[in-house]
Structures are given as C-alpha cells and as structure tokens.
C-alpha cells in the first residue's frame, strides 16, 4: 500500500509514497540527521551555490 498525495483542486496525483516499517523509518530519520549535521556547517555562500 502506498500513500498518495493529491492536489485538492483537481484531484490529480502529485506523488506516491511507499509505506515504511518502523526500522526503515528510523533509518531514514537517522540519515536525515546526519545530512543536517553537515548542512548546518556549510557556509551560506556555499549553500546559495547549491
């Protein structure tokens, strides 16, 4: 089963997201936390180029 995100104006499917197990969800959160640690140390000048 997937979660579906629809535009409420025209009911068009915008995106579909697979369901995750608790382990998969926790792994994605951990990965996002690690990415943020690097991102917050990145200078504003570098961020604007990205």
C-alpha positions in Angstrom: 0.0 0.0 0.0 1.3 3.5 -0.8 0.3 6.9 0.5 -0.9 9.2 -2.3 -0.7 13.0 -2.3 -3.3 14.6 -4.4 -3.9 18.2 -5.5 -7.2 19.2 -3.8 -8.1 21.5 -6.6 -8.2 18.9 -9.4 -7.6 15.6 -7.5 -4.5 15.0 -9.6 -2.0 12.6 -8.0 1.1 14.6 -7.3 3.2 11.9 -5.6 3.1 8.4 -4.2 5.0 7.3 -1.1 5.6 3.7 -0.1 4.8 2.7 3.4 7.8 2.0 5.7 8.4 -0.4 8.5 9.5 1.2 11.8 13.1 0.1 11.1 13.1 1.7 7.6 11.5 4.9 9.0 14.1 5.1 11.8 16.9 4.6 9.3 15.7 7.5 7.1 15.4 9.8 10.1 19.0 8.9 11.1 20.2 9.6 7.6 18.5 13.0 7.6 20.0 13.9 10.9 23.5 13.1 9.6 22.9 15.1 6.5 21.7 18.1 8.6 24.9 18.0 10.7 26.9 18.5 7.5 24.5 21.1 6.0 24.4 23.3 9.1 28.2 23.6 9.0 28.1 24.6 5.3 28.6 28.3 4.7 25.7 30.4 3.4 27.8 31.3 0.3 28.2 27.6 -0.5 24.5 26.9 0.2 23.4 29.5 -2.3 25.5 27.8 -5.0 23.8 24.5 -4.3 
